[in-house]
Amino acid sequence: MQQEDGYVILNPNPKAKIKLHCFHHAGGSAMSMLPLVRNLPKEVEVCLFELPGRGMSRKRSFVSDYREGKRFFLQRIQSCLDRPSVILGHSLGGILAYSLAASLSSEKQRLIKKLILSGARSPASVIQHAVHPERPFAIRTVESIKRDIKKLRGLPQEVMEDRDLLQATVDATGRDFHLIDTFPADEQKVISIPLELWLGREDTVVQPEDIKGWEKLSAYSFACRIFTGDHFYLFENEEAAHRLQSVLLEECAVC
C-alpha cells in the first residue's frame, strides 16, 4: 500500500494493465472501499481517493462546498489517469466520479473504459434538492443527520456504541451532505463514456427517475444492475465485488 496526497494506491504496479479509481460515500473514507477491492487480481492497480477531514487526510480541513471537493479530486485524478481505467463511486462518490469524468479532457476520457455509479442519485435530482446553505449544519442538524444515517443503516453497531467515533462520523457525514446541498446547477453534461448504474434492490435513496436521469447523460452505452441489499449493498455481500472483478478482467483482456 502506497499513501499519496489525497489517495492511497493498493498493490502499486507500474505494469498493471488497468487501474480502478474509487470514490467513497458521505461520511466514508478511502478505507471504506477496501472490502470491495481487497481481493482484486494483481493486474489491477487500485487508487482509493479520500476527501479531506477524515482517515489519512484528517489533518486537512474539510472542503467548503461541492466545487472545492471536485477541484481537490480533479487535479489528482488527472495525474493518476495514465492508462486504461474503470472509475467507481458510491453515493456521494458516484456524483463526484461523474463530475470528474465529465470535466476531463477528451484524451483522458478515452482512457475510462467504464464509469460505475453506485447508489447515486442523478444530477437532475440532486440539483432539484440542493438548497445551498451558507455552511454545514445550517439547515441539517446533528440529530437529523444521525436519523438519516440510521435510516440508511450506514453505521456498524460498534460505531454507534462509541461516542467519540460516532461524533466524528456524524461530523464528517454532515460536512459531506453539505457538498450535495451545494451541488451546482451547471453540473450536467452528456458524456461519451460507458456508464453503469449499480443499485441495491431495497435502496430507498435512488428513485426510478434517477435511473432515467443517468441514462440521458450517457451518449455511449448505459446499463442498470440490481444487487441484493439496500443503499450499502456494495459492502454487505460479495455479489458486487465479484461483478467488479469480472468487469476489470474483461477490460484487461482487451487492453
N, C-alpha and C positions, 0 to 999 in steps of 0.2 A: 504494500500500500504506500502510495506517494502523495503527501499532502502539498497542495498548491494554494495559492491565494484565491479563496472562494470556491474551491472544489477539491475533491480527492480522487486520485486515479487508483483503481483496483487493478491488480496484476498488470503493471505497466509493461507494454510490449510494443516496441517501435515497429516490429514486423507484423503486428496484428492486421488482419485483412479488413476488419471493420471495427468501428467504435460505437458504443452505446452511451448516449448522454442523457442523464436522468435529472428531473426537477421535482422536488418534494412538495407535499401538500402544506396547507396553512398550519402553523404550529409544529411542523416537522423539521427535519434536518437531513443532511446528507446520509446519515446512518439509518434514517427511516427506510431508505430504499434497499438497504443491504439484504434483507430476507429475500427480496425478489431476484437479486443478481448474484448471490454468493456462489451459485453452482454453475455459472456460465462457463463455457469452454475457454481455453487459453487463446483461441483465435480471436476472441473479442476483448478489446480494451474498454474498460468501463470508467466513465467520468461521472461522479456524483456531485452535482452543484448544490450550493447552500447559500441561502440568504444570510446577510449579516445579523448578528444579535443572538446567535444560538450555536450550540455544538462547537466545532473547531473555529467558528467565526464569532464566538461570544464576546471577544474583546472589541469588535467593531460595533458602531452604533447601528440601530435598526434603520432601514431606509425609510424615507419620509412619505413616499407615495408610490403609486404604480410605476410612473415614468422612471423614477430613480431606481427602483428594483430592476426594471428592464435594462436600463443603462449599465447597471452593475454586472449583469449577466452577459450583455451583448459583447462587450469588449473581451470577455473571457472565452465565450464560445467561438468567437471568430478565430482566435488563435488555436483552439482545440480542434476545430473542424478542418482537418488536414488530410482526410481520407474518407472513403465511403462510410456513412454513419446512419444510425437509427436514433431518433430523439423521442424520448418518452417523458411525459409529465403527468402527475396525478393531481386532480382537483385544481387548486391554485397553480400548481406546477404545470398543469395542462394548458391553462390560459397563457402563462408565461412562455411555455415552449412554442405555442402557436405564434405569439407576438414576435418572438426572437426569429423564428424561421421566416416569417413574413418580412422582417427587416433586413435580412441578409442579402448580399449581392447575388445575382443570378449564378455566378460561378460557385459560390458557397452552397446555394440551394440545390444545385445539381449533385452535390455530394450527399444530400439527405435522401436516402433510399426509402424511408418510411417515417412518418410522423405519427406517433401513437399518443392519443389524448385520452386519458383515463379519468372517468368520473368528473368530467369538466363541463360546466355549463357553457353554452355558446356565447360568443362576444355580444350578439344582439340581446340576449337575456341579461348578461352582466351590465351592459350599458343601460338597459331599462331600469335596473335596480340600483345603479350607482348613485349615491346621494352626495358624494363629495364633501364630507365633513372636513373641518379645518384641521383636525388632529385625531389620532386614535382615541377611542373611548369617549369621544364627544357625543356620539349617538348610541353606539353599542356600549352597554355596561358590562362590568366584570361578571355580574350574575347572569346576564343574558348570554354572554359568551360561554360560560360554564354550561348553561342549559343547551346551547347549540352543540357543544362538544359531546355532551351526554346523549343527546338525541341521535347524533351520528355514530355513537358508540366508538368514538375515536381515541379513547384513553384506556390503556390497560388498568386493571384493578390496582396494581402496585403504585401507579402514578396517582390514582385517586386517593390512596391512603397515605401518601407522602405530601405533607402540607407545602414544603418548600418547592418540591418538584412540580406539584400541581400549580402553584402560583407562577412559576417560571413558564410553564406550558401555556397557561391562560394568557399571560402577558405576551408571549410570542404569537399566540393564535390571534389575539385581539389586534396586534400590530399588523399581522398578515391579512386579517379581514379588512383592515384599512386599505390595503392595496387593491382589493376587489372593489371597495367602496369608492375608490378614486380612479377606477378604470376609465381611460379617455374615450370619448365618443368617436375618435378617428381611428381606433384600433380594429378596423375591419378591412380585410383585404383578401381577395381571392388569390390562392396560391397554387402553383403547379407542382405540388409535391404529393405523392401518395399518402392519403390520410386514413387512419383507422381510429374509430371511437370505441373505447372499451368501457363497459358498464357492468355493475353488479345488478343482478336480477331484482333485488329488493332495495335498490338505491332510490331514496326519496328526493334526492337533490336534483338530479338531471331529469328533465321532463321531455315528453315527445317532441315539443317544439325545438328543444336543443339539438336533437338528432337532425331535424330538418335544417336548422341553422348552420350546423357544421357542414352538412352536405353541400350547401350553397357556396361555401367558402373553398371548396376543392375543385379546381379546374382539371385535375388529373384523374384520380380514382378515389372512391370513398367506400368504406365498409364499416359496419357497426357490429361488434362482437359482444355477446352477452355471457357473463360468467356467473357462477353460483356465488351468492353473497350480497352484502349491502354496499354502502359507499366505500368501505375499506376492504372490499373483496380482494384487492390486489395483495394484501398481506395476510389474508385469513386462510388461504389454501394454496395448493401448488399448481392449480389449473392455469392461472395466468402466467406463472413462472415457466411452465412447460411450453405454453404458446409463445412466449417471448423468445425462448431458446430456439424454437422452430423457425421463427421469423429471422433471427440472426443467422442461423445456419443456412437458411435458404439464400439470404443475401450474400453470405460468404461464398457460396457455391458459384455465384455469378460475378463476383468481384475479379 
